[in-house]
Amino acid sequence: MEQYILAITYLVASVLFIFGLKMLGDPKTARNGNLLAALGMGLAILATMAFHKNDAGERIGNYGWIIGGLVVGTIAGWISAKKVKMTAMPQMVSLFNGMGGACAALISISEYDHLMQRSGTATVGVLLTMVAGLVIGSVSFSGSMIAFAKLQGIMKKNIRLPFYNIINILLMLGIVVFSAMIVAQIPADPYPYFYGVFALSLVYGILFVIPIGGADMPVVISLLNSFTGVAAAFGGFLYDNQVMLTGGILVGSAGTLLTIVMCRAMNRSLMNVVFGGFGSGAKSVEGSAREGGNVKATSVSDVAILLNYARKVIVVPGYGLAVAQAQHAIHEMETILEEKGVEVKYAIHPVAGRMPGHMNVLLAEANVAYEKLSEMEEVNPEFPTTDVVLVVGANDVVNPAAKSDPSSPIFGMPVLNVEEARNVIVVKRSMNTGYAGIDNELFGYDNCSMLFADAKTAITQVVSELKNL
Protein backbone atom coordinates (compact mmCIF):
# COMPACT_ATOMS: atom_id res chain seq x y z
CA MET A 1 0.00 0.00 0.00
CA GLU A 2 2.80 2.39 0.89
CA GLN A 3 4.44 1.80 -2.49
CA TYR A 4 1.24 2.86 -4.25
CA ILE A 5 0.93 6.00 -2.12
CA LEU A 6 4.54 6.88 -2.91
CA ALA A 7 4.03 6.30 -6.66
CA ILE A 8 0.85 8.40 -6.72
CA THR A 9 2.56 11.21 -4.79
CA TYR A 10 5.45 11.19 -7.25
CA LEU A 11 2.97 11.37 -10.11
CA VAL A 12 1.18 14.33 -8.50
CA ALA A 13 4.53 16.06 -7.87
CA SER A 14 5.58 15.53 -11.50
CA VAL A 15 2.31 17.03 -12.74
CA LEU A 16 2.82 20.03 -10.42
CA PHE A 17 6.33 20.48 -11.87
CA ILE A 18 4.94 20.51 -15.41
CA PHE A 19 2.12 22.95 -14.67
CA GLY A 20 4.44 25.12 -12.60
CA LEU A 21 6.92 25.35 -15.48
CA LYS A 22 4.11 26.20 -17.87
CA MET A 23 2.91 29.00 -15.60
CA LEU A 24 6.42 30.46 -15.44
CA GLY A 25 6.01 31.47 -19.07
CA ASP A 26 3.75 34.40 -18.13
CA PRO A 27 4.63 37.04 -15.50
CA LYS A 28 1.00 37.11 -14.39
CA THR A 29 1.12 33.45 -13.34
CA ALA A 30 4.85 33.03 -12.70
CA ARG A 31 4.65 33.54 -8.93
CA ASN A 32 1.90 30.92 -8.54
CA GLY A 33 3.76 28.60 -10.92
CA ASN A 34 6.84 28.81 -8.74
CA LEU A 35 4.78 28.04 -5.63
CA LEU A 36 3.09 25.14 -7.41
CA ALA A 37 6.43 23.58 -8.37
CA ALA A 38 7.72 24.13 -4.83
CA LEU A 39 4.63 22.37 -3.48
CA GLY A 40 5.38 19.42 -5.76
CA MET A 41 8.93 19.20 -4.47
CA GLY A 42 7.73 19.42 -0.87
CA LEU A 43 5.26 16.59 -1.40
CA ALA A 44 7.95 14.44 -3.04
CA ILE A 45 10.35 14.98 -0.12
CA LEU A 46 7.75 14.23 2.55
CA ALA A 47 6.47 11.15 0.74
CA THR A 48 10.00 9.83 0.33
CA MET A 49 10.72 10.30 4.03
CA ALA A 50 7.45 8.62 5.02
CA PHE A 51 7.07 5.75 2.57
CA HIS A 52 10.32 4.98 0.74
CA LYS A 53 12.03 1.66 1.48
CA ASN A 54 15.22 0.19 0.10
CA ASP A 55 15.63 -3.26 -1.44
CA ALA A 56 15.93 -4.77 2.03
CA GLY A 57 12.61 -3.23 3.09
CA GLU A 58 14.27 -0.67 5.35
CA ARG A 59 13.13 2.94 5.63
CA ILE A 60 15.49 5.82 4.92
CA GLY A 61 16.41 6.65 8.51
CA ASN A 62 18.79 9.51 9.37
CA TYR A 63 15.74 11.74 9.79
CA GLY A 64 17.65 14.11 12.02
CA TRP A 65 20.18 14.87 9.30
CA ILE A 66 17.46 15.18 6.66
CA ILE A 67 15.28 17.51 8.70
CA GLY A 68 18.32 19.50 9.78
CA GLY A 69 19.36 19.93 6.15
CA LEU A 70 15.84 20.97 5.18
CA VAL A 71 15.71 23.57 7.94
CA VAL A 72 19.14 25.04 7.18
CA GLY A 73 18.48 25.08 3.43
CA THR A 74 15.04 26.61 3.83
CA ILE A 75 16.29 29.39 6.09
CA ALA A 76 19.28 30.15 3.85
CA GLY A 77 17.17 30.11 0.69
CA TRP A 78 14.41 32.23 2.21
CA ILE A 79 16.78 34.90 3.53
CA SER A 80 18.75 34.99 0.27
CA ALA A 81 15.61 35.32 -1.84
CA LYS A 82 14.18 38.07 0.35
CA LYS A 83 17.35 40.14 0.48
CA VAL A 84 18.74 39.71 -3.03
CA LYS A 85 18.49 42.76 -5.29
CA MET A 86 17.25 42.41 -8.85
CA THR A 87 20.72 43.39 -10.06
CA ALA A 88 22.17 40.42 -8.18
CA MET A 89 19.57 37.91 -9.36
CA PRO A 90 21.80 36.43 -12.14
CA GLN A 91 24.60 35.53 -9.72
CA MET A 92 22.05 34.09 -7.30
CA VAL A 93 20.72 31.88 -10.10
CA SER A 94 24.29 30.78 -10.85
CA LEU A 95 24.95 30.03 -7.20
CA PHE A 96 21.78 27.98 -6.73
CA ASN A 97 22.36 26.20 -10.03
CA GLY A 98 25.88 25.31 -8.92
CA MET A 99 24.49 23.83 -5.71
CA GLY A 100 22.23 21.59 -7.80
CA GLY A 101 25.22 20.38 -9.80
CA ALA A 102 27.16 19.73 -6.59
CA CYS A 103 24.26 17.65 -5.23
CA ALA A 104 24.20 15.52 -8.39
CA ALA A 105 27.96 14.94 -8.18
CA LEU A 106 27.80 14.06 -4.48
CA ILE A 107 25.00 11.57 -5.14
CA SER A 108 27.23 9.78 -7.65
CA ILE A 109 30.18 9.78 -5.25
CA SER A 110 28.08 8.48 -2.36
CA GLU A 111 26.42 5.76 -4.41
CA TYR A 112 29.66 4.65 -6.01
CA ASP A 113 31.35 4.37 -2.61
CA HIS A 114 28.36 2.41 -1.30
CA LEU A 115 28.47 0.15 -4.34
CA MET A 116 32.18 -0.59 -3.94
CA GLN A 117 31.78 -1.41 -0.26
CA ARG A 118 28.74 -3.61 -0.89
CA SER A 119 29.71 -5.70 -3.91
CA GLY A 120 32.43 -4.01 -5.98
CA THR A 121 30.61 -4.80 -9.22
CA ALA A 122 27.61 -3.39 -11.06
CA THR A 123 25.98 -3.39 -14.47
CA VAL A 124 27.28 -1.15 -17.23
CA GLY A 125 24.09 0.91 -17.07
CA VAL A 126 24.45 1.67 -13.36
CA LEU A 127 28.13 2.60 -13.67
CA LEU A 128 27.46 4.74 -16.75
CA THR A 129 24.71 6.59 -14.89
CA MET A 130 26.97 7.24 -11.89
CA VAL A 131 29.86 8.49 -13.99
CA ALA A 132 27.64 10.68 -16.18
CA GLY A 133 26.04 12.28 -13.12
CA LEU A 134 29.49 12.84 -11.61
CA VAL A 135 30.95 14.48 -14.74
CA ILE A 136 28.00 16.70 -15.64
CA GLY A 137 27.27 17.69 -12.04
CA SER A 138 30.91 18.59 -11.37
CA VAL A 139 31.20 20.67 -14.55
CA SER A 140 27.97 22.45 -13.67
CA PHE A 141 29.14 23.17 -10.12
CA SER A 142 32.59 24.55 -10.87
CA GLY A 143 31.40 26.39 -13.99
CA SER A 144 28.53 27.99 -12.09
CA MET A 145 30.89 29.14 -9.35
CA ILE A 146 33.09 30.88 -11.93
CA ALA A 147 29.99 32.44 -13.52
CA PHE A 148 28.96 33.66 -10.05
CA ALA A 149 32.41 35.17 -9.49
CA LYS A 150 32.27 36.97 -12.84
CA LEU A 151 28.76 38.33 -12.31
CA GLN A 152 29.54 39.37 -8.73
CA GLY A 153 32.64 41.25 -9.88
CA ILE A 154 35.02 39.01 -7.91
CA MET A 155 36.64 37.85 -11.15
CA LYS A 156 36.85 40.96 -13.32
CA LYS A 157 39.10 39.70 -16.10
CA ASN A 158 38.47 37.02 -18.70
CA ILE A 159 41.36 34.55 -18.50
CA ARG A 160 42.37 32.74 -21.65
CA LEU A 161 45.29 30.34 -21.22
CA PRO A 162 47.74 29.63 -24.04
CA PHE A 163 46.56 26.67 -26.15
CA TYR A 164 43.24 26.93 -24.31
CA ASN A 165 41.28 24.75 -26.74
CA ILE A 166 43.99 22.06 -26.77
CA ILE A 167 44.04 21.95 -22.95
CA ASN A 168 40.27 21.58 -22.84
CA ILE A 169 40.33 18.83 -25.45
CA LEU A 170 42.99 16.95 -23.48
CA LEU A 171 40.95 17.32 -20.30
CA MET A 172 37.85 16.01 -22.05
CA LEU A 173 39.78 13.07 -23.49
CA GLY A 174 41.09 12.25 -20.02
CA ILE A 175 37.56 12.32 -18.61
CA VAL A 176 36.25 10.09 -21.40
CA VAL A 177 39.11 7.57 -21.10
CA PHE A 178 38.93 7.30 -17.30
CA SER A 179 35.14 7.07 -17.42
CA ALA A 180 35.28 4.29 -20.02
CA MET A 181 37.75 2.35 -17.88
CA ILE A 182 35.45 2.67 -14.83
CA VAL A 183 32.35 1.60 -16.76
CA ALA A 184 34.23 -1.33 -18.29
CA GLN A 185 35.53 -2.22 -14.78
CA ILE A 186 39.10 -2.51 -16.04
CA PRO A 187 41.11 -1.11 -13.08
CA ALA A 188 41.65 -3.43 -10.15
CA ASP A 189 41.40 -0.38 -7.89
CA PRO A 190 38.87 1.98 -9.53
CA TYR A 191 38.86 4.63 -6.80
CA PRO A 192 41.82 6.70 -8.17
CA TYR A 193 40.20 6.74 -11.61
CA PHE A 194 36.78 7.68 -10.23
CA TYR A 195 38.11 10.58 -8.19
CA GLY A 196 40.40 11.44 -11.09
CA VAL A 197 37.28 11.91 -13.23
CA PHE A 198 35.82 14.06 -10.45
CA ALA A 199 38.91 16.30 -10.31
CA LEU A 200 39.25 16.59 -14.09
CA SER A 201 35.57 17.50 -14.39
CA LEU A 202 35.92 20.27 -11.80
CA VAL A 203 38.94 21.68 -13.64
CA TYR A 204 37.15 21.41 -16.98
CA GLY A 205 34.16 23.36 -15.60
CA ILE A 206 36.49 26.14 -14.47
CA LEU A 207 38.40 26.34 -17.76
CA PHE A 208 35.12 26.10 -19.66
CA VAL A 209 33.81 29.39 -18.21
CA ILE A 210 36.84 31.58 -17.33
CA PRO A 211 37.54 32.86 -20.89
CA ILE A 212 33.89 33.66 -21.67
CA GLY A 213 33.05 37.36 -21.54
CA GLY A 214 30.19 39.05 -19.78
CA ALA A 215 28.14 39.52 -22.96
CA ASP A 216 27.74 35.75 -23.21
CA MET A 217 26.68 35.22 -19.59
CA PRO A 218 22.98 34.72 -20.45
CA VAL A 219 23.98 31.80 -22.70
CA VAL A 220 26.39 30.34 -20.13
CA ILE A 221 23.79 30.50 -17.34
CA SER A 222 21.22 28.74 -19.55
CA LEU A 223 23.72 26.08 -20.60
CA LEU A 224 24.91 25.34 -17.06
CA ASN A 225 21.29 25.20 -15.94
CA SER A 226 20.63 22.51 -18.53
CA PHE A 227 23.71 20.61 -17.30
CA THR A 228 22.32 20.56 -13.77
CA GLY A 229 18.98 19.28 -15.03
CA VAL A 230 20.62 16.47 -16.98
CA ALA A 231 22.75 15.53 -13.96
CA ALA A 232 19.62 15.41 -11.79
CA ALA A 233 17.93 13.21 -14.38
CA PHE A 234 20.81 10.74 -14.15
CA GLY A 235 20.22 10.70 -10.38
CA GLY A 236 16.60 9.80 -11.12
CA PHE A 237 17.76 6.89 -13.27
CA LEU A 238 20.16 5.81 -10.55
CA TYR A 239 17.50 5.72 -7.84
CA ASP A 240 14.67 4.67 -10.16
CA ASN A 241 12.93 7.79 -8.87
CA GLN A 242 10.27 9.11 -11.28
CA VAL A 243 9.87 12.57 -9.76
CA MET A 244 13.62 13.21 -9.73
CA LEU A 245 13.80 12.04 -13.33
CA THR A 246 10.90 14.24 -14.40
CA GLY A 247 12.29 17.32 -12.65
CA GLY A 248 15.73 16.78 -14.17
CA ILE A 249 14.34 16.33 -17.68
CA LEU A 250 12.21 19.47 -17.38
CA VAL A 251 15.14 21.58 -16.18
CA GLY A 252 17.52 20.07 -18.72
CA SER A 253 15.20 20.49 -21.70
CA ALA A 254 14.12 24.01 -20.69
CA GLY A 255 17.74 25.07 -20.21
CA THR A 256 18.73 23.58 -23.56
CA LEU A 257 15.90 25.32 -25.43
CA LEU A 258 16.71 28.61 -23.70
CA THR A 259 20.37 28.25 -24.68
CA ILE A 260 19.36 27.77 -28.32
CA VAL A 261 17.12 30.85 -28.15
CA MET A 262 19.94 32.94 -26.66
CA CYS A 263 22.38 31.82 -29.35
CA ARG A 264 19.90 32.63 -32.10
CA ALA A 265 19.36 36.05 -30.55
CA MET A 266 23.09 36.72 -31.00
CA ASN A 267 23.29 34.99 -34.40
CA ARG A 268 26.06 32.76 -33.12
CA SER A 269 26.50 29.06 -32.60
CA LEU A 270 26.99 27.52 -29.17
CA MET A 271 30.47 26.37 -30.22
CA ASN A 272 31.36 29.96 -31.06
CA VAL A 273 30.14 31.15 -27.66
CA VAL A 274 32.12 28.49 -25.80
CA PHE A 275 35.33 28.70 -27.83
CA GLY A 276 35.16 32.16 -29.35
CA GLY A 277 35.85 34.26 -26.27
CA PHE A 278 33.25 36.86 -27.28
CA GLY A 279 32.80 39.85 -25.00
CA SER A 280 36.45 39.99 -23.98
CA GLY A 281 36.75 43.70 -24.41
CA ALA A 282 37.65 44.24 -28.06
CA LYS A 283 36.90 47.65 -29.51
CA SER A 284 34.95 47.86 -32.75
CA VAL A 285 35.29 51.60 -33.37
CA GLU A 286 37.54 54.34 -32.13
CA GLY A 287 35.99 56.76 -29.67
CA SER A 288 32.43 56.71 -28.51
CA ALA A 289 30.61 57.28 -31.79
CA ARG A 290 30.74 56.38 -35.43
CA GLU A 291 33.28 58.13 -37.62
CA GLY A 292 32.19 61.70 -38.35
CA GLY A 293 29.50 61.72 -35.67
CA ASN A 294 29.24 64.13 -32.80
CA VAL A 295 27.85 63.14 -29.40
CA LYS A 296 25.08 65.53 -28.32
CA ALA A 297 24.05 65.95 -24.70
CA THR A 298 20.50 66.88 -23.76
CA SER A 299 18.68 67.99 -20.62
CA VAL A 300 15.84 66.62 -18.52
CA SER A 301 13.56 69.49 -19.60
CA ASP A 302 14.19 68.86 -23.29
CA VAL A 303 13.51 65.14 -22.88
CA ALA A 304 10.27 65.83 -21.01
CA ILE A 305 9.05 68.21 -23.72
CA LEU A 306 9.96 65.72 -26.45
CA LEU A 307 8.07 62.93 -24.68
CA ASN A 308 5.09 65.16 -23.88
CA TYR A 309 4.43 65.99 -27.54
CA ALA A 310 5.16 62.52 -28.90
CA ARG A 311 2.48 60.20 -30.22
CA LYS A 312 4.44 56.97 -29.77
CA VAL A 313 7.28 56.19 -27.34
CA ILE A 314 9.25 52.96 -27.04
CA VAL A 315 11.36 52.30 -23.94
CA VAL A 316 14.40 50.03 -24.27
CA PRO A 317 15.43 48.80 -20.80
CA GLY A 318 18.90 47.48 -20.03
CA TYR A 319 21.14 46.49 -17.16
CA GLY A 320 21.68 50.14 -16.19
CA LEU A 321 17.98 50.38 -15.39
CA ALA A 322 18.34 47.37 -13.09
CA VAL A 323 21.40 48.84 -11.37
CA ALA A 324 19.60 52.12 -10.72
CA GLN A 325 16.36 50.35 -9.68
CA ALA A 326 14.53 52.72 -12.04
CA GLN A 327 11.73 50.35 -13.05
CA HIS A 328 9.13 51.98 -10.79
CA ALA A 329 10.01 55.47 -12.07
CA ILE A 330 9.74 54.18 -15.65
CA HIS A 331 6.28 52.77 -14.92
CA GLU A 332 5.19 56.11 -13.42
CA MET A 333 6.46 57.92 -16.52
CA GLU A 334 4.57 55.45 -18.71
CA THR A 335 1.34 56.10 -16.77
CA ILE A 336 1.65 59.88 -17.10
CA LEU A 337 2.38 59.70 -20.82
CA GLU A 338 -0.60 57.44 -21.45
CA GLU A 339 -2.84 59.88 -19.59
CA LYS A 340 -1.64 62.47 -22.10
CA GLY A 341 -2.61 60.18 -25.00
CA VAL A 342 0.89 58.90 -25.79
CA GLU A 343 1.27 55.23 -26.81
CA VAL A 344 4.04 53.60 -24.75
CA LYS A 345 5.69 50.24 -25.37
CA TYR A 346 8.77 48.39 -24.14
CA ALA A 347 11.25 46.74 -26.50
CA ILE A 348 12.86 43.66 -24.95
CA HIS A 349 15.99 42.15 -26.48
CA PRO A 350 16.47 38.45 -25.62
CA VAL A 351 19.92 38.99 -24.13
CA ALA A 352 19.30 42.32 -22.38
CA GLY A 353 20.50 42.19 -18.78
CA ARG A 354 22.56 39.47 -17.19
CA MET A 355 20.28 36.46 -17.55
CA PRO A 356 17.42 35.32 -19.79
CA GLY A 357 14.21 37.18 -18.95
CA HIS A 358 15.99 39.67 -16.68
CA MET A 359 14.17 42.73 -18.07
CA ASN A 360 10.78 40.98 -18.09
CA VAL A 361 11.10 40.13 -14.40
CA LEU A 362 12.36 43.61 -13.56
CA LEU A 363 9.41 45.36 -15.24
CA ALA A 364 6.90 42.87 -13.86
CA GLU A 365 8.16 43.84 -10.40
CA ALA A 366 7.00 47.40 -11.18
CA ASN A 367 3.59 46.13 -12.37
CA VAL A 368 4.21 46.98 -16.01
CA ALA A 369 1.53 45.20 -18.06
CA TYR A 370 2.97 42.17 -19.84
CA GLU A 371 1.09 43.12 -23.02
CA LYS A 372 3.28 46.21 -23.33
CA LEU A 373 6.48 44.16 -23.54
CA SER A 374 7.39 43.53 -27.17
CA GLU A 375 10.03 41.07 -28.34
CA MET A 376 12.71 42.16 -30.81
CA GLU A 377 11.17 40.61 -33.94
CA GLU A 378 7.79 42.12 -33.10
CA VAL A 379 8.94 45.65 -32.30
CA ASN A 380 11.70 46.26 -34.87
CA PRO A 381 9.25 47.14 -37.71
CA GLU A 382 7.68 49.80 -35.45
CA PHE A 383 10.76 51.98 -34.92
CA PRO A 384 10.39 54.00 -38.19
CA THR A 385 6.95 55.18 -36.98
CA THR A 386 8.13 55.94 -33.43
CA ASP A 387 8.60 59.54 -32.30
CA VAL A 388 10.91 58.85 -29.35
CA VAL A 389 12.93 55.83 -28.30
CA LEU A 390 14.12 56.07 -24.70
CA VAL A 391 17.11 53.78 -24.14
CA VAL A 392 17.60 53.33 -20.39
CA GLY A 393 20.82 51.58 -19.45
CA ALA A 394 21.05 49.41 -22.59
CA ASN A 395 24.09 49.47 -24.85
CA ASP A 396 25.14 46.46 -26.88
CA VAL A 397 21.59 45.45 -27.90
CA VAL A 398 21.06 48.82 -29.67
CA ASN A 399 24.48 49.08 -31.31
CA PRO A 400 24.18 49.53 -35.13
CA ALA A 401 27.75 48.21 -35.48
CA ALA A 402 26.19 44.76 -35.34
CA LYS A 403 24.79 45.51 -38.81
CA SER A 404 27.37 47.88 -40.31
CA ASP A 405 30.83 46.97 -39.01
CA PRO A 406 32.20 43.56 -40.12
CA SER A 407 35.17 44.02 -37.78
CA SER A 408 32.95 44.31 -34.71
CA PRO A 409 32.79 41.29 -32.37
CA ILE A 410 28.99 41.61 -32.38
CA PHE A 411 28.65 41.80 -36.18
CA GLY A 412 25.70 39.67 -37.26
CA MET A 413 24.00 39.81 -33.86
CA PRO A 414 20.34 40.86 -34.25
CA VAL A 415 19.80 44.17 -32.45
CA LEU A 416 16.95 46.60 -31.82
CA ASN A 417 16.82 49.07 -34.74
CA VAL A 418 16.35 52.12 -32.53
CA GLU A 419 18.30 54.40 -34.89
CA GLU A 420 15.33 54.25 -37.30
CA ALA A 421 13.14 56.26 -34.91
CA ARG A 422 12.72 60.02 -35.27
CA ASN A 423 14.47 60.70 -31.98
CA VAL A 424 16.62 58.52 -29.71
CA ILE A 425 17.39 59.49 -26.11
CA VAL A 426 20.04 57.39 -24.36
CA VAL A 427 20.15 57.58 -20.58
CA LYS A 428 23.64 56.64 -19.38
CA ARG A 429 25.94 57.70 -16.59
CA SER A 430 28.94 58.04 -18.90
CA MET A 431 30.33 57.09 -22.31
CA ASN A 432 31.68 53.81 -20.95
CA THR A 433 31.24 50.70 -23.07
CA GLY A 434 28.62 48.06 -22.39
CA TYR A 435 29.19 44.58 -21.02
CA ALA A 436 30.49 43.35 -24.37
CA GLY A 437 33.35 45.84 -24.06
CA ILE A 438 32.75 47.60 -27.41
CA ASP A 439 31.84 51.21 -28.26
CA ASN A 440 28.39 52.11 -29.55
CA GLU A 441 28.29 54.01 -32.82
CA LEU A 442 24.64 54.94 -32.18
CA PHE A 443 25.80 57.74 -29.87
CA GLY A 444 27.11 59.73 -32.86
CA TYR A 445 23.95 59.52 -34.95
CA ASP A 446 22.22 62.84 -35.76
CA ASN A 447 18.92 61.75 -34.20
CA CYS A 448 20.54 60.53 -30.96
CA SER A 449 21.01 62.60 -27.80
CA MET A 450 22.62 61.58 -24.53
CA LEU A 451 21.13 62.26 -21.09
CA PHE A 452 24.06 61.70 -18.75
CA ALA A 453 22.66 60.75 -15.36
CA ASP A 454 21.75 57.91 -13.07
CA ALA A 455 18.71 56.25 -14.62
CA LYS A 456 16.45 56.52 -11.57
CA THR A 457 17.41 60.14 -10.91
CA ALA A 458 16.95 61.11 -14.56
CA ILE A 459 13.58 59.39 -15.02
CA THR A 460 12.29 60.75 -11.70
CA GLN A 461 13.19 64.28 -12.84
CA VAL A 462 11.54 63.67 -16.22
CA VAL A 463 8.39 62.53 -14.43
CA SER A 464 8.41 65.73 -12.36
CA GLU A 465 8.76 67.84 -15.51
CA LEU A 466 5.96 65.95 -17.27
CA LYS A 467 3.59 66.65 -14.37
CA ASN A 468 4.14 70.37 -14.86
CA LEU A 469 3.56 70.37 -18.63
C-alpha positions, 0 to 999 in steps of 0.5 A: 500500500505504501508503495502505491501512495509513494508512486501516486505522490510522485505522479502528482509532484511531476504534474505540479512540476509541469504545470508550474513550469508552464505558468512560469512562461507568463509574469501574471502566473509566474509567482503561482507557478513557482509556488506550485512547483515548490509544493510538488517538491515538498510533497515528493520529499515528505512522501519519500521520508514517510514511505520509501524503502530500500531493497531490504525493506528498510526505511530511509532513517537519518531523519535528524540529518534530513530535517536539519538539512531541510531547515538550514536550506530553507532558512538560507534560501528564504533569507537569500531570496528576500534580500537579493536585489534584482541586479544580483539575481543572475549571480544568485541563479548561478549560485543555486544552479551550482548547488544543484550540480554539486548535489548531483555529483555528491549523489554519484560519489556516495552511491559509487562508494556504497556500491564498492563497499557492498559488492564491488561490481555493477551493471554497465548501465548503473556505472554509466549513470553514476559516472555521467552524473558525476561528470555533468554535475561537477562541470555544472558546479565549478562552472557555475561558481566561476559564472557567479564570481564573474557576475559578482565582480570578484573575477573581473578579467576574462582569463584565456590560457595559451593553447586553451582549446587544446588543454580543454580537449585533453581534459575532455579526453582524459575524462572520457578515457577514465570514465570508459575504464570505470564503466568497463571495470578494467582497473583493479582499484577503480577509486583513483580513476573515479576521483580522477574523473571528479577532479578533471571535471571540476577543472574542466568546468572552471576552464570552460567558463573563465575565458567567456566574456560578460556579454555571453553570460545569459547563454552560459547560465542557460547552458549550465542550468541545462547541465544541472537538469541532466545531472539530476535526471541521471540521479533519477535513473540511478535511484529509479525515482520518477519525480527526480527524473521528471524534474531533471528532464524538465530543467535540462530540456528548458535550459537547452531550449533557452540556450538555443534561443539565446544563441539565435538572438546573438546569431552565433553558434553555441560552439562559437560562444564556448570557444570564441571568447566573445565579450572579452573587451575588443573595440569595434570603433575608435571613440564613442561614436561612429566616424564623423558623428558628434555626441550631443548631450540633452537635458531633462527638460528637453527630454520631457518636452519631447516625450510630452508631444510625442504620439508613440514612445518605445522604452528600451530597458537594459542592465543600467535600469536594473542597477539604478532600480529605475523600473518603478520610475519608468512605470510612473512615466509610462502612466503619465504619458498614457494619460496624455494620449501617448502610446508607450511600449517596451522593446525587450531584447532576448539577451538584455540584462545578465540572464534570460528574462531579466528585463521581463522580471524587472518590469513585472516587479514594477507592475508593467503590463505584460502586453506592453512588452514587445520582443525584438522581432515584433517591435523592430518594424515599429521603430520607423513610426516611433517619435521617441525611443528612450534607451535606459541603461542598454548598450550592446543590444542597440548598437548599429555596429552589429549591422554595419561593421564587419570588424565588430565582435557583435557583427551579425547579432540581431539588435533593436533598430532604434536608430530608425526612430525620429528621436533617440534618447540614451540615458547613461551615466557616462560614455563607458562601453557596455558589457560586451566591451565595445563602443556604440556608434549609435551615440554619434547619430544625428537623431541621438542625444545623450542624457548623462545621469543615473537612470532613476534620478533622470527618469524621476526628474523627467516625471516631475517635468511631465507633471508640470507640462 
